[in-house]
């Protein structure tokens, strides 16, 4: 297919990138560690670490991990919010020749157990606030080594006070017992005295296992190789250059990192992109604390602001947000969920910066398309393919449909995963015979190459940018002794884009909506818990007895209309 979208590229953006300039992501990281040694790399709670600090600490931790006897390619889970230890741990795991398994720290024991077992992770680096979850499942997993970090580890003297407040005052650290675990700072100290054997990494080595829900309800690990991640960092870098090079001149790129680093969007668009550019990430450990977030933003002049629609919206509803100085803000990237026009218009009015909406998935490292960084108005589309990327809109038989016609968005490029970890059948389902990845999203491409998403082929629900799969929630609800059967759909929600709604047929007449929600809270991360429960005497089904979620969705749409 001819790349019709190349005509829309701003001057200076190449049609293709050259990912082979780095043999691995580690080469890219180490180049920046040397080049920008004295610059600040990350700031969290007013404490900064430089590229030199990041280099030295990650090397020490890498040596420590190698000293545990892990074999090359071993998987190491990282279970932390946006704290300074996260970038150190990630760089350490990669430099040691291992693969990072990103874990949402809010996972319930059930979710964590599946991910640790499926990935075969032998070590986990966890913030103490979530260590109790690890304790509950560790005996059932391959994990042999545990490193426990605390909020104040890398904050100097202030860290002592921070730890005291977190543990004693706010009581944010539930009691845990993990015999044989070692503290983050002790692991660093031990590693400094140990030999480090620099592994020879290749582009085909595994860098990350990025877990994504499945339509089957089983979370699968998207296997992202060093070459996939390097390619996407270079693609994003090339894409943003026109905006970064435009006046006013900025000495060092400052990126707001409020999205969780364990999510592929922040990992690539914040952490790795900043490191590539010698930029600095302002880490926000708890973006739900909007007042605290606005206070942090007041201290710095930020240049890049990747976020999801709900976060942009939440910030603008805070009275002090309008007082901030956005004169140096050059890029606002929206992803993870659809950006709503009223939010985009208001953001532009307040900050002077337009939100460039993009699109991608865990399986694609993540960026596939984006609106040009130089665009001046909201398009309501997911933009055009980034360099070295092909997008093809296809019918159910895999044939390309004419422009302007709806079909499944399929993608090809160096950022597309090698497959799902240890799941060849699942991988085969999402790849076409000519090497395109089927996204499961339905879109329409116009004559300029801009694509608009019209629907999701899967029944996936998108809550604040997080994928929620109905099967997983239905499985949990159905295991309640008072439930006969259930179905789950997404319904529009002004705060999170979509919210989870469950339709339940009772087995026990006395069961209440509160009972179901409480039951779900014990087994599901917060954003997956149903916000609404509707009891029914029966559910719509096909002639073979399969519950028709689409009918429930259509019914709700009709009622809303």
For each residue, the residues with C-beta under 8 A, 3 or more apart:
1: 390 392 400
2:
3: 6 15 385 390 449
4: 7 447 448 449
5: 8 9 384 385 391 448 449 450
6: 3 9 15 449
7: 4 448 449
8: 5 372 384 448 449 450
9: 5 6 13 15 372 384
10: 13 242 372 373 374
11: 242
12: 241 242 245
13: 9 10 238 239 241 242 372 387
14: 17 238 387
15: 3 6 9 387 388
16: 387 388
17: 14 231 234 235 238 387 388 414
18: 21 234
19: 22 203 227 230 231 234 388 414
20: 203 227
21: 18 234
22: 19 25 27 28 31 230
23: 27 201 202 203 226
24: 27 28 94 201 202 203 205 207 226 230
25: 22 28 29 94 207 226 229 230 233 272
26: 29 30 94 95 201 226
27: 22 23 24 30 31 201
28: 22 24 25 31 32 230 233 272 275 276
29: 25 26 32 33 91 94 95 275
30: 26 27 33 34 55 95
31: 22 27 28 34 35
32: 28 29 35 36 51 275 276 278
33: 29 30 36 37 51 52 54 55
34: 30 31 37 55
35: 31 32 51 278
36: 32 33 39 41 51 278
37: 33 34 50 51 52 55
38: 50 51 52
39: 36 50 51 252 278 280
40: 43 48 49 50 252 280
41: 36 48 49 50 51 53 54 87 274 275 280 281
42: 48 49 54 84 87 280 281 283
43: 40 46 47 48 280 281 282 283 300
44: 47 82 83 84 155 283 285
45: 155 158 162 285
46: 43 158 299
47: 43 44 84 154 155 156 158
48: 40 41 42 43 280
49: 40 41 42 53 54 57 84 88 154
50: 37 38 39 40 41 53 54
51: 32 33 35 36 37 38 39 41 54 55 275 278
52: 33 37 38 55 56
53: 41 49 50 56 57
54: 33 41 42 49 50 51 57 58 87 88 91
55: 30 33 34 37 51 52 58 59
56: 52 53 59 60
57: 49 53 54 60 61 88 92 154 188
58: 54 55 61 62 87 88 89 91 92 95
59: 55 56 62 63 92 95 191 196
60: 56 57 63 64 92 188 189 191 192
61: 57 58 64 65 88 89 92 187 188 191
62: 58 59 65 66 91 92 93 95 96 191 196
63: 59 60 66 67 96 191 192 194 195 196
64: 60 61 67 68 92 187 188 190 191 194
65: 61 62 68 70 76 92 93 96 98 123 145 191
66: 62 63 70 96 97 194 196 197
67: 63 64 190 191 194
68: 64 65 123 144 145
69:
70: 65 66 74 76 96 98 122 123 145
71: 74
72: 97 98 199
73: 97 98 99 205 206
74: 70 71 98 99 122 123
75: 98 99 100 101 119 120 121 122 209
76: 65 70 93 98 99 100 101 121 122 123 124 125
77: 101 102 103 115 116 119 121 123 124 125 126 143
78: 86 89 90 93 100 101 102 103 124 125 262
79: 103 104 105 107 112 124 125 126 127 130 133 134 262
80: 83 85 86 89 105 125 126 127 130 149 261 262
81: 86 105 127 260 261 285 286
82: 44 86 257 258 260 261 266 283 284 285
83: 44 80 86 127 149 151 154 283 285
84: 42 44 47 49 87 88 153 154 155 283
85: 80 88 89 125 127 149 153 154 184
86: 78 80 81 82 83 89 90 261 262 283
87: 41 42 54 58 84 90 91 261 271 281
88: 49 54 57 58 61 84 85 91 92 154
89: 58 61 78 80 85 86 92 93 125 147 149
90: 78 86 87 93 94 100 261 267 271
91: 29 54 58 62 87 88 94 95
92: 57 58 59 60 61 62 64 65 88 89 95 96
93: 62 65 76 78 89 90 96 98 99 100
94: 24 25 26 29 90 91 97 98 100 207
95: 26 29 30 58 59 62 91 92 198
96: 62 63 65 66 70 92 93 199
97: 66 72 73 94 199 201 205
98: 65 70 72 73 74 75 76 93 94
99: 73 74 75 76 93 205 206 207 208 209
100: 75 76 78 90 93 94 207 208 209
101: 75 76 77 78 115 116 119 121 208 209 211 221
102: 77 78 208 209 210 211 261 262 263 264 267
103: 77 78 79 107 112 115 116 124 211 262
104: 79 107 111 260 262 525
105: 79 80 81 126 127 129 130 262
106: 130 525 526
107: 79 103 104 111 112 115 133 525
108: 111 112 133 522 523 524 525
109: 112 113 133 136 137
110: 113 114 523
111: 104 107 108 114 115 219 524 525
112: 79 103 107 108 109 115 116 133 134 137
113: 109 110 116 117 137 140 141
114: 110 111 117 118 218 219
115: 77 101 103 107 111 112 118 119 121 211 219 221
116: 77 101 103 112 113 119 121 124 137 141 142 143
117: 113 114 120 140 141 142
118: 114 115 211 219 220 221 421 422
119: 75 77 101 115 116 209 211 221 421
120: 75 117 142
121: 75 76 77 101 115 116 124 141 142 143
122: 70 74 75 76 142 143 144 145
123: 65 68 70 74 76 77 143 144 145 146 147
124: 76 77 78 79 103 116 121 134 143 145 146 147
125: 76 77 78 79 80 85 89 147 149 184
126: 77 79 80 105 130 131 134 146 147 148 149
127: 79 80 81 83 85 105 130 131 148 149 150 151
128: 131 148 149 150 151 173 176
129: 105 151 166 172 173 174
130: 79 80 105 106 126 127 133 134
131: 126 127 128 134 135 146 148 173 176 178 181
132: 135 136 174 175 176
133: 79 107 108 109 112 130 136 137
134: 79 112 124 126 130 131 137 138 143 146 176 178
135: 131 132 138 176 177 178
136: 109 132 133
137: 109 112 113 116 133 134 140 141
138: 134 135 141 143 146 178
139:
140: 113 117 137
141: 113 116 117 121 137 138
142: 116 117 120 121 122
143: 77 116 121 122 123 124 134 138 146
144: 68 122 123
145: 65 68 70 122 123 124
146: 123 124 126 131 134 138 143 178 180 181 182
147: 89 123 124 125 126 181 182 183 184 187
148: 126 127 128 131 178 181 182 183 184
149: 80 83 85 89 125 126 127 128 153 183 184
150: 127 128 153 159 163 166 173 183 184
151: 83 127 128 129 155 159 162 163 166 285
152: 155 158 159 160 161 162 163 166
153: 84 85 149 150 159 183 184 185
154: 47 49 57 83 84 85 88 159
155: 44 45 47 84 151 152 158 159 162
156: 47 159
157: 160 161
158: 45 46 47 152 155 161 162
159: 150 151 152 153 154 155 156 162 163
160: 152 157 163 164
161: 152 157 158 164 165
162: 45 151 152 155 158 159 165 166
163: 150 151 152 159 160 166 167
164: 160 161 167 168 169
165: 161 162 168 169 170
166: 129 150 151 152 162 163 169 170 172 173
167: 163 164 170 171 172 173
168: 164 165 171
169: 164 165 166
170: 165 166 167
171: 167 168
172: 129 166 167
173: 128 129 131 150 166 167 176
174: 129 132
175: 132
176: 128 131 132 134 135 173
177: 135
178: 131 134 135 138 146 148 181
179:
180: 146
181: 131 146 147 148 178
182: 146 147 148 186 187 190
183: 147 148 149 150 153 186 187
184: 85 125 147 148 149 150 153 187 188
185: 153 188 189
186: 182 183 189 190
187: 61 64 147 182 183 184 190 191
188: 57 60 61 64 184 185 191 192
189: 60 185 186 192 193
190: 64 67 182 186 187 193 194
191: 59 60 61 62 63 64 65 67 187 188 194 196
192: 60 63 188 189
193: 189 190
194: 63 64 66 67 190 191
195: 63
196: 59 62 63 66 191
197: 66
198: 95
199: 72 96 97
200:
201: 23 24 26 27 97 205 226
202: 23 24 205 226
203: 19 20 23 24 225 226 227 230
204: 225 226 227 418
205: 24 73 97 99 201 202 225 226
206: 73 99 209 223 224 225 226 418
207: 24 25 94 99 100 224 225 226 228 229
208: 99 100 101 102 224 229 264 267
209: 75 99 100 101 102 119 206 221 222 223 224 421
210: 102 221 222 224 264 362 363
211: 101 102 103 115 118 119 219 220 221 222 362
212: 219 220 221 222 361 362 363 467
213: 217 219 220 460 467 468 469 472
214: 217 218 219 220 426 469 471
215: 440 458 459 460 469 471
216: 426 471
217: 213 214 469 471 472 474 475
218: 114 214
219: 111 114 115 118 211 212 213 214 472
220: 118 211 212 213 214 420 421 423 426
221: 101 115 118 119 209 210 211 212 420 421 422
222: 209 210 211 212 361 362 363 417 420 421
223: 206 209 417 418 419 420 421
224: 206 207 208 209 210 228 229 264 365 417 418
225: 203 204 205 206 207 228 229 417 418
226: 23 24 25 26 201 202 203 204 205 206 207 229 230
227: 19 20 203 204 230 231 414
228: 207 224 225 231 232 365 414 415 416 417 418
229: 25 207 208 224 225 226 232 233 268 272 365 415
230: 19 22 24 25 28 203 226 227 233 234
231: 17 19 227 228 234 235 365 388 413 414 415
232: 228 229 235 236 268 364 365 366 367 415
233: 25 28 229 230 236 237 268 272 273 276
234: 17 18 19 21 230 231 237 238 276
235: 17 231 232 238 239 367 386 387 388 389 413 415
236: 232 233 239 240 268 269 273 367 386
237: 233 234 240 241 273 276 277
238: 13 14 17 234 235 241 386 387
239: 13 235 236 367 370 372 373 386 387
240: 236 237 243 244 273 304 331 373
241: 12 13 237 238 244 245 373
242: 10 11 12 13 245 246 372 373 374
243: 240 246 330 331 373 374
244: 240 241 250 253 277 303 330 331 373
245: 12 241 242
246: 242 243 330 374
247:
248: 327 328
249:
250: 244 253 254 303 328 330
251:
252: 39 40 278 279 280
253: 244 250 274 277 278 279 280 303 304
254: 250 279 280 282 300 301 302 303 304 328
255: 269 270 273 274 279 280 281 282 302 303 304 305 306
256: 270 282 284 297 302 304 305 306 307
257: 82 261 266 270 271 274 281 282 283 284 306
258: 82 284 287 293 307 311
259: 263 265 266 269 270 287 306 307 308 311 336 465
260: 81 82 104 263 266
261: 80 81 82 86 87 90 102 257 266 267 270 271 283
262: 78 79 80 86 102 103 104 105 266 267
263: 102 259 260 266 267 336 465 466
264: 102 208 210 224 267 268 360 361 362 365 366
265: 259 268 269 306 335 336 360 366 465
266: 82 257 259 260 261 262 263 269 270 271 306
267: 90 102 208 261 262 263 264 270 271 272
268: 229 232 233 236 264 265 271 272 273 365 366 367
269: 236 255 259 265 266 273 306 333 335 367
270: 255 256 257 259 261 266 267 273 274 281 306
271: 87 90 257 261 266 267 268 274 275 281
272: 25 28 229 233 267 268 275 276
273: 233 236 237 240 255 268 269 270 276 277 279
274: 41 253 255 257 270 271 277 278 279 280 281
275: 28 29 32 41 51 271 272 278 279
276: 28 32 233 234 237 272 273
277: 237 244 253 273 274
278: 32 35 36 39 51 252 253 274 275
279: 252 253 254 255 273 274 275 303 304
280: 39 40 41 42 43 48 252 253 254 255 274
281: 41 42 43 87 255 257 270 271 274
282: 43 254 255 256 257 296 300 302
283: 42 43 44 82 83 84 86 257 261
284: 82 256 257 258 287 293 296
285: 44 45 81 82 83 151
286: 81 289 292 293
287: 258 259 284 290 293 311
288:
289: 286 292 293
290: 287 293 294 314 315 317 318
291: 294 295 318 320
292: 286 289 295 296
293: 258 284 286 287 289 290 296 297 315
294: 290 291 297 298 315 318 320 321 324
295: 291 292 298 299 320
296: 282 284 292 293 299 300
297: 256 293 294 300 302 324
298: 294 295 320 323 324
299: 46 295 296
300: 43 254 282 296 297
301: 254 325 327 328
302: 254 255 256 282 297 305 326 328 329
303: 244 250 253 254 255 279 328 329 330 331
304: 240 253 254 255 256 279 329 330 331 332 333
305: 255 256 302 329 331 332 333 351 353
306: 255 256 257 259 265 266 269 270 332 333 334 335
307: 256 258 259 311 312 332 333 334
308: 259 311 312 334 335 336 337 464 465
309: 312 313 334 336 337 338 339 340 343 465 497
310: 313 314 337 464 465 495 496 497
311: 258 259 287 307 308 314 315 464
312: 307 308 309 315 316 332 334 339 343 344 347 355
313: 309 310 316 317 340 343 495
314: 290 310 311 317 318 495
315: 290 293 294 311 312 318 321
316: 312 313 321 343 346 347 350
317: 290 313 314 321
318: 290 291 294 314 315 321
319: 322
320: 291 294 295 298 323 324
321: 294 315 316 317 318 324 350
322: 319 350
323: 298 320
324: 294 297 298 320 321
325: 301 328
326: 302 329 350 351 352 353
327: 248 301 352
328: 248 250 254 301 302 303 325
329: 302 303 304 305 326 332 351 352 353
330: 243 244 246 250 303 304 353
331: 240 243 244 303 304 305 353 356 373
332: 304 305 306 307 312 329 347 351 353 354 355 356
333: 269 304 305 306 307 355 356 357 358 370
334: 306 307 308 309 312 339 344 355 356 357 358
335: 265 269 306 308 357 358 359 360 366 367 465
336: 259 263 265 308 309 462 464 465 466
337: 308 309 310 462 464 465 497 498
338: 309 357 453 462 497
339: 309 312 334 343 344 355 357 378
340: 309 313 343 344
341: 344 345 378 380
342: 345 346
343: 309 312 313 316 339 340 346 347 355
344: 312 334 339 340 341 347 348 354 355 357 378
345: 341 342 348 349 378
346: 316 342 343 349 350
347: 312 316 332 343 344 350 351 353 354 355
348: 344 345 351 352 353 354 355 378
349: 345 346
350: 316 321 322 326 346 347
351: 305 326 329 332 347 348
352: 326 327 329 348
353: 305 326 329 330 331 332 347 348
354: 332 344 347 348 375 376 377 378
355: 312 332 333 334 339 343 344 347 348 378
356: 331 332 333 334 370 371 372 373 375 383
357: 333 334 335 338 339 344 370 371 378 379 381 382 383
358: 333 334 335 367 368 369 370 371 382 383
359: 335 367 368 369 370 382 383 451 453
360: 264 265 335 364 365 366 367 368 369
361: 212 222 264 364 366 368 439
362: 210 211 212 222 264 366
363: 210 212 222 416 417 430 437
364: 232 360 361 367 368 411 413 415 416 417 437
365: 224 228 229 231 232 264 268 360 415 416 417
366: 232 264 265 268 335 360 361 362 415
367: 232 235 236 239 268 269 335 358 359 360 364 370 386 415
368: 358 359 360 361 364 385 386 389 391 411 413 415 439
369: 358 359 360 382 383 384 385 386 389 391 451
370: 239 333 356 357 358 359 367 373 382 383 384 386
371: 356 357 358 375 379 381 382 383 384 450
372: 8 9 10 13 239 242 356 375 383 384
373: 10 239 240 241 242 243 244 331 356 370
374: 10 242 243 246
375: 354 356 371 372 379
376: 354
377: 354
378: 339 341 344 345 348 354 355 357
379: 357 371 375 383 450
380: 341 452
381: 357 371 446 450 451 452
382: 357 358 359 369 370 371 443 450 451 452 453
383: 356 357 358 359 369 370 371 372 379 450 451
384: 5 8 9 369 370 371 372 448 449 450 451
385: 3 5 368 369 389 390 391 411 413 449
386: 235 236 238 239 367 368 369 370 389 413
387: 13 14 15 16 17 235 238 239
388: 15 16 17 19 231 235 413 414
389: 235 368 369 385 386 411 412 413 415
390: 1 3 385 411 412 413 436
391: 5 368 369 385 409 410 411 445 449 451
392: 1 400 410 411 412 436
393: 400 401 405 406 407 408 409 410 443 444 445 451
394: 398 399 400 401 407 408 410 432 436 438
395: 398 399 401 407 408
396: 408
397:
398: 394 395 432 433
399: 394 395
400: 1 392 393 394 407
401: 393 394 395 405 406 407
402: 405
403: 445 446 447
404: 444 445 446 447
405: 393 401 402 444
406: 393 401 442 443 444 454 455
407: 393 394 395 400 401 442 443 444
408: 393 394 395 396 438 439 440 441 442 443 457
409: 391 393 439 441 442 443 451 453
410: 391 392 393 394 432 436 437 438 439
411: 364 368 385 389 390 391 392 416 436 437 439
412: 389 390 392 416 435 436 437
413: 231 235 364 368 385 386 388 389 390 416
414: 17 19 227 228 231 388
415: 228 229 231 232 235 364 365 366 367 368 389
416: 228 363 364 365 411 412 413 437
417: 222 223 224 225 228 363 364 365 420 437
418: 204 206 223 224 225 228
419: 223 423 424 427 431
420: 220 221 222 223 417 423 426 427 430
421: 118 119 209 220 221 222 223
422: 118 221
423: 220 419 420 426 427
424: 419 427 428
425: 428 429
426: 214 216 220 420 423 429 430
427: 419 420 423 424 430 431
428: 424 425 431
429: 425 426 438
430: 363 420 426 427 437 438 440
431: 419 427 428 435 436 437 438
432: 394 398 410 435 436 437 438
433: 398
434:
435: 412 431 432
436: 390 392 394 410 411 412 431 432
437: 363 364 410 411 412 416 417 430 431 432
438: 394 408 410 429 430 431 432
439: 361 368 408 409 410 411
440: 215 408 430 456 457 458 460
441: 408 409 453 455 456 457
442: 406 407 408 409 453 454 455 456 457
443: 382 393 406 407 408 409 451 452 453 454
444: 393 404 405 406 407 451 452 454
445: 391 393 403 404 449 450 451
446: 381 403 404 449 450 451 452
447: 4 403 404
448: 4 5 7 8 384
449: 3 4 5 6 7 8 384 385 391 445 446
450: 5 8 371 379 381 382 383 384 445 446
451: 359 369 381 382 383 384 391 393 409 443 444 445 446
452: 380 381 382 443 444 446
453: 338 359 382 409 441 442 443 456
454: 406 442 443 444
455: 406 441 442
456: 440 441 442 453 459 460 462
457: 408 440 441 442
458: 215 440 469
459: 215 456 469 470 489 549
460: 213 215 440 456 467 468 469 470 490
461: 467 468 469 470 488 489 490 498 500
462: 336 337 338 456 465 466 467 468 490 497 498
463: 466 468 490 493 496 497 498 499 500 527 528
464: 308 310 311 336 337 495 496 497 527
465: 259 263 265 308 309 310 335 336 337 462 497
466: 263 336 462 463 527
467: 212 213 460 461 462
468: 213 460 461 462 463 472 473 490 500 527 528
469: 213 214 215 217 458 459 460 461 472 473
470: 459 460 461 473 474 487 488 489 549
471: 214 215 216 217 474 475
472: 213 217 219 468 469 475 476 524 528
473: 468 469 470 476 477 488 500 502 520 524 528 530
474: 217 470 471 477 478 486 487 488 502
475: 217 471 472 478 479
476: 472 473 479 480 519 520 523 524
477: 473 474 480 483 486 488 502 504 516 519 520 530
478: 474 475 483 485 486
479: 475 476 483
480: 476 477 483 511 515 516 519
481: 507 508
482: 506 507 508 510 511 515
483: 477 478 479 480 486 504 505 506 507 508 511 516
484: 505 506 507
485: 478 504 505 539 547
486: 474 477 478 483 502 503 504 505 539
487: 470 474 502 503 539 547 549 552
488: 461 470 473 474 477 500 501 502 503 530 549
489: 459 461 470 501 503 549 552 553 556
490: 460 461 462 463 468 498 499 500 501 553
491: 498 499 501 532 556
492: 497 498 499 560
493: 463 496 497 498 499 531
494:
495: 310 313 314 464 499
496: 310 463 464 493 499 527
497: 309 310 337 338 462 463 464 465 492 493
498: 337 461 462 463 490 491 492 493
499: 463 490 491 492 493 495 496 531 532
500: 461 463 468 473 488 490 528 529 530 531 532
501: 488 489 490 491 530 531 532 533 534 556
502: 473 474 477 486 487 488 516 530 532 533 534
503: 486 487 488 489 534 535 536 539 552
504: 477 483 485 486 511 516 533 534 535 536
505: 483 484 485 486 535 536 537 538 539
506: 482 483 484 509 511 535
507: 481 482 483 484 511
508: 481 482 483 511
509: 506
510: 482
511: 480 482 483 504 506 507 508 515 516
512: 515 516
513: 516 517 533 535
514: 517 518
515: 480 482 511 512 518 519
516: 477 480 483 502 504 511 512 513 519 520 530 533
517: 513 514 520 521 529 530 533
518: 514 515 521 522
519: 476 477 480 515 516 522 523
520: 473 476 477 516 517 523 524 528 529 530
521: 517 518 524 526 529
522: 108 518 519
523: 108 110 476 519 520
524: 108 111 472 473 476 520 521 528 529
525: 104 106 107 108 111 528 529
526: 106 521 529
527: 463 464 466 468 496
528: 463 468 472 473 500 520 524 525
529: 500 517 520 521 524 525 526
530: 473 477 488 500 501 502 516 517 520 533
531: 493 499 500 501
532: 491 499 500 501 502
533: 501 502 504 513 516 517 530
534: 501 502 503 504
535: 503 504 505 506 513
536: 503 504 505 539
537: 505
538: 505
539: 485 486 487 503 505 536 547 548 552
540: 547 548 551 552
541: 545 546 547 548
542: 545 546 548
543:
544:
545: 541 542
546: 541 542
547: 485 487 539 540 541
548: 539 540 541 542 551 552
549: 459 470 487 488 489 552 553
550: 553 554
551: 540 548 554 555
552: 487 489 503 539 540 548 549 555 556
553: 489 490 549 550 556 557
554: 550 551 557 558
555: 551 552 558 559
556: 489 491 501 552 553 559 560
557: 553 554 560 561
558: 554 555 561
559: 555 556
560: 492 556 557
561: 557 558
